[in-house]
């Protein structure tokens, strides 16, 4: 067991990390974990069975919200096999197996960052056997989902708005930017922010009491995109952490540092991510304000090219550039994490 022993004025101190059969676990020296995260899909790009998707819940309840849904059923099955749900009191349903019960009874809604297929495909293909629940997204994302997928051509309209016939399985909820809304059938609340991407993407600040967890969809850096969208999120978080605990962040790092800025297509590199997090640190102020912050890296682009390992290269570049004292986590599909 590795003793981390780090402190920060504004976030939970993380002290012990260890690897178990269910994944990376975290213990704290002053407070028990507040959130559980299950990694359904950790990659970006073309690996269709392992695309961006996570399940998040407060440890005080058995109900999850999905953070994107690029891979859903395969991710749940992989997580079941790795024991990620062993501590969950799963609803006993005579009709459905374990994965079906988790999806139908314990996943209470979807937070969809944007409507690219690698972030929504799992929800679409699982919809015939899914249960009724809500899709939460900013208005442009919900509009694109309806026009592109739930249109009776690409896919039947399982939602309650848009092109008829409406199957009314999914209730579509528009999240207004910067306005906090409840996530139905959970104790969680969410505030959405816009991100720069070829189609509008979004970030979600998720709260349970005084605890915060942040999920970023695909995003380009402000220095490239020139829209200051990440700056708006950093400003918001810098205010929030004065009286709340930031338990963790999921944020993408799609490409290696060598990727030219004109070929980023609304994504981050390790160097650009560190630059953005330094902006957050500056807004918070003080010495090492991000020391010990859990940063989960998502959307590393998978490739079929020979003798190329983007995950290893990006991991090294992140470690080499980590002058903020971050606890960088490279997740694996099927893993459970506690924050």
CORFENJO-V574830 format. One record per residue. RES is the residue in one letter. PHI is phi in whole degrees, -180 to 180 (none if undefined). PSI is psi in whole degrees, 0 to 359 (none if undefined). NEAR is the number of other ideal C-beta (glycine too) atoms within 12 Angstrom. Layout:
# CORFENJO-V574830
res=RES phi=PHI psi=PSI near=NEAR
res=RES phi=PHI psi=PSI near=NEAR
This chain:
# CORFENJO-V574830
res=X phi=none psi=135 near=14
res=X phi=-103 psi=124 near=16
res=X phi=-88 psi=114 near=12
res=X phi=-86 psi=314 near=26
res=X phi=46 psi=66 near=19
res=X phi=-119 psi=154 near=28
res=X phi=-134 psi=150 near=23
res=X phi=-146 psi=149 near=31
res=X phi=-69 psi=331 near=23
res=X phi=-117 psi=358 near=31
res=X phi=-135 psi=169 near=45
res=X phi=-63 psi=134 near=37
res=X phi=-79 psi=125 near=27
res=X phi=-100 psi=127 near=40
res=X phi=-118 psi=327 near=23
res=X phi=-132 psi=132 near=22
res=X phi=-129 psi=138 near=27
res=X phi=-148 psi=155 near=19
res=X phi=-100 psi=128 near=18
res=X phi=-124 psi=186 near=20
res=X phi=-66 psi=337 near=17
res=X phi=-94 psi=354 near=27
res=X phi=123 psi=195 near=33
res=X phi=-76 psi=128 near=37
res=X phi=-115 psi=153 near=30
res=X phi=-127 psi=136 near=38
res=X phi=-118 psi=155 near=24
res=X phi=-124 psi=156 near=30
res=X phi=-88 psi=350 near=17
res=X phi=-133 psi=347 near=14
res=X phi=-151 psi=143 near=22
res=X phi=-74 psi=163 near=20
res=X phi=-58 psi=149 near=33
res=X phi=-106 psi=330 near=35
res=X phi=-128 psi=147 near=45
res=X phi=-114 psi=135 near=42
res=X phi=-123 psi=130 near=45
res=X phi=-114 psi=129 near=46
res=X phi=-90 psi=103 near=41
res=X phi=-83 psi=328 near=50
res=X phi=-156 psi=132 near=46
res=X phi=-115 psi=353 near=43
res=X phi=-107 psi=159 near=36
res=X phi=-108 psi=169 near=38
res=X phi=91 psi=229 near=31
res=X phi=-104 psi=0 near=18
res=X phi=-81 psi=89 near=26
res=X phi=-64 psi=336 near=22
res=X phi=-87 psi=4 near=26
res=X phi=-149 psi=64 near=36
res=X phi=-110 psi=166 near=39
res=X phi=-50 psi=115 near=51
res=X phi=-171 psi=136 near=52
res=X phi=-141 psi=153 near=51
res=X phi=-112 psi=132 near=46
res=X phi=-126 psi=137 near=48
res=X phi=-145 psi=156 near=40
res=X phi=-72 psi=140 near=33
res=X phi=-68 psi=354 near=31
res=X phi=-86 psi=355 near=17
res=X phi=-145 psi=162 near=23
res=X phi=-95 psi=14 near=24
res=X phi=-110 psi=133 near=31
res=X phi=-104 psi=158 near=45
res=X phi=-116 psi=140 near=45
res=X phi=-85 psi=131 near=51
res=X phi=-99 psi=99 near=53
res=X phi=62 psi=169 near=49
res=X phi=-153 psi=47 near=49
res=X phi=-62 psi=318 near=47
res=X phi=-126 psi=129 near=41
res=X phi=-123 psi=286 near=44
res=X phi=-63 psi=315 near=35
res=X phi=-62 psi=322 near=28
res=X phi=-66 psi=320 near=47
res=X phi=-65 psi=316 near=43
res=X phi=-61 psi=317 near=28
res=X phi=-62 psi=320 near=30
res=X phi=-69 psi=323 near=44
res=X phi=-61 psi=314 near=30
res=X phi=-63 psi=331 near=19
res=X phi=-93 psi=4 near=25
res=X phi=82 psi=17 near=20
res=X phi=-66 psi=337 near=40
res=X phi=-108 psi=13 near=36
res=X phi=-62 psi=332 near=20
res=X phi=-94 psi=2 near=20
res=X phi=-90 psi=130 near=28
res=X phi=-78 psi=88 near=14
res=X phi=-76 psi=135 near=26
res=X phi=-59 psi=130 near=23
res=X phi=-84 psi=114 near=12
res=X phi=-126 psi=118 near=17
res=X phi=-63 psi=335 near=8
res=X phi=-84 psi=328 near=12
res=X phi=-115 psi=147 near=21
res=X phi=-74 psi=186 near=20
res=X phi=-61 psi=312 near=25
res=X phi=-64 psi=321 near=29
res=X phi=-65 psi=320 near=27
res=X phi=-66 psi=321 near=25
res=X phi=-62 psi=311 near=38
res=X phi=-64 psi=314 near=42
res=X phi=-80 psi=325 near=30
res=X phi=-105 psi=334 near=28
res=X phi=-110 psi=339 near=36
res=X phi=-91 psi=110 near=48
res=X phi=-98 psi=354 near=36
res=X phi=179 psi=170 near=40
res=X phi=-122 psi=128 near=51
res=X phi=-100 psi=108 near=51
res=X phi=-104 psi=117 near=54
res=X phi=-72 psi=321 near=51
res=X phi=-164 psi=171 near=41
res=X phi=-99 psi=20 near=39
res=X phi=-69 psi=147 near=32
res=X phi=-57 psi=325 near=29
res=X phi=-72 psi=2 near=39
res=X phi=-120 psi=359 near=46
res=X phi=-139 psi=348 near=43
res=X phi=-57 psi=318 near=36
res=X phi=-61 psi=320 near=38
res=X phi=-66 psi=318 near=47
res=X phi=-60 psi=308 near=35
res=X phi=-75 psi=339 near=26
res=X phi=-86 psi=347 near=35
res=X phi=-55 psi=325 near=32
res=X phi=-60 psi=330 near=17
res=X phi=-113 psi=11 near=20
res=X phi=-79 psi=168 near=34
res=X phi=-100 psi=171 near=28
res=X phi=-68 psi=133 near=21
res=X phi=-166 psi=182 near=36
res=X phi=-107 psi=148 near=35
res=X phi=-105 psi=122 near=45
res=X phi=-109 psi=127 near=44
res=X phi=-162 psi=163 near=46
res=X phi=-71 psi=158 near=39
res=X phi=-55 psi=318 near=24
res=X phi=-65 psi=327 near=27
res=X phi=-71 psi=314 near=40
res=X phi=-62 psi=322 near=37
res=X phi=-64 psi=317 near=26
res=X phi=-67 psi=323 near=32
res=X phi=-60 psi=315 near=43
res=X phi=-67 psi=316 near=33
res=X phi=-74 psi=326 near=22
res=X phi=-92 psi=323 near=26
res=X phi=-116 psi=303 near=34
res=X phi=-82 psi=63 near=35
res=X phi=-125 psi=7 near=23
res=X phi=79 psi=359 near=19
res=X phi=-118 psi=296 near=12
res=X phi=-65 psi=323 near=21
res=X phi=-162 psi=153 near=28
res=X phi=-62 psi=151 near=23
res=X phi=-85 psi=94 near=28
res=X phi=-82 psi=3 near=36
res=X phi=-97 psi=182 near=38
res=X phi=-109 psi=21 near=23
res=X phi=-148 psi=162 near=25
res=X phi=99 psi=220 near=27
res=X phi=-80 psi=123 near=23
res=X phi=-73 psi=160 near=15
res=X phi=-75 psi=142 near=15
res=X phi=-94 psi=125 near=20
res=X phi=-87 psi=346 near=22
res=X phi=59 psi=30 near=20
res=X phi=-82 psi=319 near=28
res=X phi=-106 psi=127 near=41
res=X phi=-88 psi=122 near=26
res=X phi=-90 psi=124 near=31
res=X phi=-119 psi=122 near=31
res=X phi=-83 psi=123 near=24
res=X phi=-92 psi=124 near=36
res=X phi=-83 psi=134 near=20
res=X phi=-59 psi=130 near=27
res=X phi=78 psi=1 near=21
res=X phi=-108 psi=127 near=19
res=X phi=-80 psi=136 near=22
res=X phi=-135 psi=149 near=28
res=X phi=-76 psi=151 near=22
res=X phi=-100 psi=113 near=37
res=X phi=-56 psi=142 near=23
res=X phi=65 psi=20 near=22
res=X phi=-136 psi=171 near=32
res=X phi=-95 psi=14 near=26
res=X phi=-96 psi=152 near=40
res=X phi=-126 psi=154 near=28
res=X phi=-136 psi=144 near=41
res=X phi=-126 psi=127 near=34
res=X phi=-101 psi=148 near=42
res=X phi=-135 psi=148 near=37
res=X phi=-81 psi=145 near=35
res=X phi=-125 psi=156 near=41
res=X phi=-87 psi=123 near=36
res=X phi=-161 psi=163 near=37
res=X phi=-54 psi=324 near=18
res=X phi=-111 psi=152 near=31
res=X phi=-59 psi=128 near=33
res=X phi=-112 psi=179 near=45
res=X phi=-153 psi=160 near=45
res=X phi=-116 psi=152 near=44
res=X phi=-125 psi=121 near=47
res=X phi=-94 psi=113 near=40
res=X phi=-108 psi=132 near=47
res=X phi=-126 psi=144 near=34
res=X phi=-138 psi=107 near=31
res=X phi=61 psi=236 near=21
res=X phi=-96 psi=13 near=20
res=X phi=-108 psi=141 near=34
res=X phi=-127 psi=141 near=41
res=X phi=-135 psi=140 near=48
res=X phi=-122 psi=131 near=48
res=X phi=-118 psi=127 near=48
res=X phi=-107 psi=129 near=51
res=X phi=-75 psi=190 near=50
res=X phi=-60 psi=139 near=45
res=X phi=-154 psi=140 near=45
res=X phi=-89 psi=160 near=38
res=X phi=-80 psi=153 near=40
res=X phi=-61 psi=326 near=27
res=X phi=-64 psi=334 near=24
res=X phi=-96 psi=315 near=29
res=X phi=-79 psi=335 near=28
res=X phi=62 psi=32 near=13
res=X phi=-118 psi=353 near=22
res=X phi=58 psi=29 near=21
res=X phi=-74 psi=322 near=36
res=X phi=-69 psi=326 near=43
res=X phi=-59 psi=322 near=27
res=X phi=-65 psi=322 near=28
res=X phi=-70 psi=317 near=41
res=X phi=-61 psi=321 near=35
res=X phi=-62 psi=317 near=21
res=X phi=-63 psi=312 near=31
res=X phi=-66 psi=322 near=38
res=X phi=-60 psi=327 near=28
res=X phi=-76 psi=319 near=21
res=X phi=-65 psi=321 near=29
res=X phi=-74 psi=357 near=34
res=X phi=-69 psi=334 near=20
res=X phi=-135 psi=7 near=16
res=X phi=-135 psi=164 near=26
res=X phi=-101 psi=124 near=35
res=X phi=-88 psi=107 near=43
res=X phi=-82 psi=329 near=46
res=X phi=-179 psi=165 near=44
res=X phi=-137 psi=136 near=41
res=X phi=-109 psi=125 near=44
res=X phi=-147 psi=146 near=47
res=X phi=-79 psi=151 near=47
res=X phi=-143 psi=90 near=49
res=X phi=-79 psi=324 near=39
res=X phi=-128 psi=162 near=36
res=X phi=-76 psi=165 near=32
res=X phi=-59 psi=333 near=25
res=X phi=-72 psi=349 near=16
res=X phi=-66 psi=126 near=26
res=X phi=-63 psi=146 near=14
res=X phi=-60 psi=327 near=21
res=X phi=-77 psi=357 near=9
res=X phi=-118 psi=20 near=16
res=X phi=-79 psi=328 near=31
res=X phi=53 psi=45 near=26
res=X phi=77 psi=41 near=35
res=X phi=-135 psi=174 near=41
res=X phi=-114 psi=157 near=48
res=X phi=-113 psi=168 near=36
res=X phi=-55 psi=315 near=39
res=X phi=-63 psi=317 near=28
res=X phi=-70 psi=324 near=37
res=X phi=-62 psi=313 near=44
res=X phi=-61 psi=322 near=33
res=X phi=-61 psi=319 near=26
res=X phi=-67 psi=317 near=42
res=X phi=-69 psi=332 near=41
res=X phi=-66 psi=326 near=27
res=X phi=-63 psi=318 near=28
res=X phi=-62 psi=315 near=37
res=X phi=-60 psi=319 near=30
res=X phi=-63 psi=321 near=18
res=X phi=-69 psi=326 near=26
res=X phi=-74 psi=317 near=30
res=X phi=83 psi=171 near=16
res=X phi=89 psi=179 near=18
res=X phi=-89 psi=124 near=13
res=X phi=50 psi=57 near=22
res=X phi=-68 psi=342 near=31
res=X phi=-102 psi=10 near=40
res=X phi=-55 psi=124 near=29
res=X phi=84 psi=359 near=35
res=X phi=-63 psi=129 near=41
res=X phi=-76 psi=116 near=42
res=X phi=-120 psi=110 near=43
res=X phi=-91 psi=126 near=43
res=X phi=-93 psi=125 near=41
res=X phi=-118 psi=167 near=50
res=X phi=67 psi=25 near=48
res=X phi=-63 psi=126 near=40
res=X phi=-70 psi=124 near=37
res=X phi=-80 psi=149 near=29
res=X phi=-140 psi=151 near=21
res=X phi=-93 psi=0 near=11
res=X phi=-65 psi=147 near=11
res=X phi=-72 psi=145 near=6
res=X phi=55 psi=33 near=9
res=X phi=-126 psi=129 near=15
res=X phi=-131 psi=81 near=16
res=X phi=-57 psi=324 near=35
res=X phi=-63 psi=315 near=31
res=X phi=-66 psi=318 near=15
res=X phi=-65 psi=316 near=25
res=X phi=-67 psi=321 near=40
res=X phi=-59 psi=314 near=23
res=X phi=-65 psi=316 near=19
res=X phi=-65 psi=324 near=29
res=X phi=-65 psi=315 near=35
res=X phi=-63 psi=317 near=21
res=X phi=-65 psi=327 near=16
res=X phi=-93 psi=1 near=27
res=X phi=-81 psi=82 near=28
res=X phi=-97 psi=10 near=19
res=X phi=-103 psi=355 near=30
res=X phi=76 psi=26 near=27
res=X phi=-71 psi=150 near=37
res=X phi=-95 psi=96 near=36
res=X phi=-86 psi=128 near=36
res=X phi=-118 psi=123 near=35
res=X phi=-99 psi=104 near=32
res=X phi=-77 psi=162 near=40
res=X phi=-127 psi=143 near=30
res=X phi=-55 psi=134 near=35
res=X phi=91 psi=356 near=34
res=X phi=-83 psi=148 near=35
res=X phi=-110 psi=138 near=39
res=X phi=-129 psi=141 near=41
res=X phi=-115 psi=138 near=37
res=X phi=-128 psi=none near=44
